[in-house]
Amino acid sequence: MKAISIRQPWAWLIVRPDLVEEDDRAVAYATGELKDIENRSWPTRFRGRVLIHASKGMTKQEYEDAEDPLWASRGPTIELPPFGELQRGGIVGVATIDACVPSIERQSRWHIEGCFGFHLINVKPLPFIECKGALGFFDVPPDVAQKLREMHAAIATA
């Protein structure tokens, strides 16, 4: 399965593991409290399910940039978990990329001018699975894929 590495706290803002109930997630998506765009300098033709990988690296400045009232001026403030509590270096969620939106067509408040926006839908947090990341889209190692299949099977039979 394909994955894409995203630096924290942006990966957290996409998967929002603090929103457990489907109704809460739907409201958050509708009000822009879920990051529905992953910004990249390059376009993609990829469409479909992708694992969200939280990169291992995160600087204090990146954390503070996300804490900045990026959304406060255009919507609700989202309280991030403390710096040291953000999971890094593994799979944290799954989403579907249904479009690659050019900057000129941006509509989401999460879409940065000058970037291509990978539009994310059907986002779900997953229990953390340690995994080395890579640039661009990458295939997860077989052992990680097996853990994901086992998790899915356990959920389906519960």
URVENVEN-V512734 format. One record per residue. N is the residue number from 1. SS is DSSP state (a for helix, b for strand, c for the rest). D_LAST is the distance of its C-alpha to the last C-alpha in Angstrom with 1 decimal. Layout:
# URVENVEN-V512734
n=N ss=SS d_last=D_LAST
n=N ss=SS d_last=D_LAST
This chain:
# URVENVEN-V512734
n=1 ss=c d_last=23.4
n=2 ss=b d_last=25.9
n=3 ss=b d_last=25.9
n=4 ss=b d_last=28.5
n=5 ss=b d_last=29.7
n=6 ss=b d_last=30.4
n=7 ss=c d_last=32.2
n=8 ss=c d_last=31.0
n=9 ss=c d_last=31.0
n=10 ss=a d_last=30.7
n=11 ss=a d_last=27.4
n=12 ss=a d_last=26.1
n=13 ss=a d_last=27.7
n=14 ss=a d_last=25.9
n=15 ss=a d_last=22.3
n=16 ss=c d_last=22.9
n=17 ss=c d_last=20.0
n=18 ss=c d_last=21.7
n=19 ss=c d_last=20.6
n=20 ss=c d_last=17.0
n=21 ss=c d_last=17.0
n=22 ss=a d_last=17.3
n=23 ss=a d_last=20.5
n=24 ss=a d_last=22.0
n=25 ss=a d_last=21.4
n=26 ss=a d_last=23.1
n=27 ss=a d_last=26.0
n=28 ss=a d_last=26.4
n=29 ss=a d_last=26.5
n=30 ss=a d_last=29.1
n=31 ss=c d_last=31.2
n=32 ss=c d_last=31.3
n=33 ss=c d_last=29.4
n=34 ss=c d_last=27.1
n=35 ss=c d_last=29.2
n=36 ss=c d_last=29.0
n=37 ss=b d_last=31.7
n=38 ss=b d_last=32.0
n=39 ss=b d_last=35.8
n=40 ss=b d_last=37.5
n=41 ss=c d_last=41.1
n=42 ss=c d_last=40.3
n=43 ss=c d_last=38.8
n=44 ss=c d_last=36.1
n=45 ss=c d_last=35.5
n=46 ss=c d_last=31.9
n=47 ss=c d_last=29.4
n=48 ss=b d_last=25.7
n=49 ss=b d_last=22.6
n=50 ss=b d_last=23.7
n=51 ss=b d_last=22.2
n=52 ss=b d_last=23.8
n=53 ss=b d_last=25.5
n=54 ss=b d_last=27.2
n=55 ss=c d_last=30.6
n=56 ss=c d_last=31.8
n=57 ss=c d_last=35.0
n=58 ss=c d_last=35.5
n=59 ss=c d_last=38.9
n=60 ss=a d_last=39.7
n=61 ss=a d_last=41.5
n=62 ss=a d_last=38.5
n=63 ss=a d_last=36.6
n=64 ss=a d_last=39.6
n=65 ss=a d_last=40.0
n=66 ss=a d_last=36.5
n=67 ss=a d_last=37.3
n=68 ss=c d_last=40.5
n=69 ss=c d_last=40.5
n=70 ss=c d_last=39.6
n=71 ss=c d_last=37.5
n=72 ss=c d_last=39.4
n=73 ss=c d_last=42.3
n=74 ss=c d_last=40.2
n=75 ss=c d_last=37.3
n=76 ss=c d_last=35.3
n=77 ss=c d_last=35.3
n=78 ss=c d_last=32.0
n=79 ss=c d_last=31.9
n=80 ss=c d_last=30.9
n=81 ss=c d_last=29.4
n=82 ss=c d_last=32.2
n=83 ss=a d_last=33.5
n=84 ss=a d_last=32.3
n=85 ss=a d_last=28.7
n=86 ss=c d_last=27.9
n=87 ss=c d_last=25.9
n=88 ss=c d_last=28.0
n=89 ss=c d_last=28.1
n=90 ss=b d_last=24.7
n=91 ss=b d_last=22.0
n=92 ss=b d_last=20.8
n=93 ss=b d_last=19.5
n=94 ss=b d_last=19.6
n=95 ss=b d_last=21.8
n=96 ss=b d_last=23.7
n=97 ss=b d_last=27.5
n=98 ss=b d_last=29.1
n=99 ss=b d_last=32.7
n=100 ss=b d_last=35.2
n=101 ss=b d_last=37.4
n=102 ss=c d_last=41.0
n=103 ss=a d_last=42.5
n=104 ss=a d_last=44.9
n=105 ss=a d_last=42.0
n=106 ss=c d_last=40.0
n=107 ss=c d_last=38.6
n=108 ss=c d_last=35.9
n=109 ss=c d_last=37.2
n=110 ss=c d_last=35.3
n=111 ss=c d_last=37.3
n=112 ss=c d_last=40.2
n=113 ss=c d_last=43.6
n=114 ss=c d_last=44.6
n=115 ss=c d_last=41.1
n=116 ss=b d_last=38.9
n=117 ss=b d_last=35.7
n=118 ss=b d_last=32.5
n=119 ss=b d_last=30.7
n=120 ss=b d_last=27.0
n=121 ss=b d_last=24.5
n=122 ss=b d_last=20.7
n=123 ss=b d_last=20.5
n=124 ss=b d_last=17.4
n=125 ss=b d_last=17.5
n=126 ss=b d_last=15.8
n=127 ss=b d_last=15.8
n=128 ss=b d_last=19.3
n=129 ss=b d_last=20.2
n=130 ss=b d_last=23.9
n=131 ss=c d_last=25.7
n=132 ss=c d_last=29.4
n=133 ss=c d_last=30.3
n=134 ss=c d_last=33.1
n=135 ss=c d_last=35.2
n=136 ss=c d_last=34.3
n=137 ss=b d_last=31.2
n=138 ss=b d_last=30.2
n=139 ss=b d_last=27.9
n=140 ss=c d_last=25.5
n=141 ss=c d_last=26.2
n=142 ss=a d_last=24.4
n=143 ss=a d_last=22.7
n=144 ss=a d_last=21.2
n=145 ss=a d_last=20.1
n=146 ss=a d_last=18.4
n=147 ss=a d_last=16.6
n=148 ss=a d_last=15.4
n=149 ss=a d_last=14.3
n=150 ss=a d_last=12.3
n=151 ss=a d_last=10.7
n=152 ss=a d_last=10.0
n=153 ss=a d_last=8.6
n=154 ss=a d_last=6.2
n=155 ss=a d_last=5.2
n=156 ss=a d_last=5.6
n=157 ss=a d_last=3.8
n=158 ss=c d_last=0.0
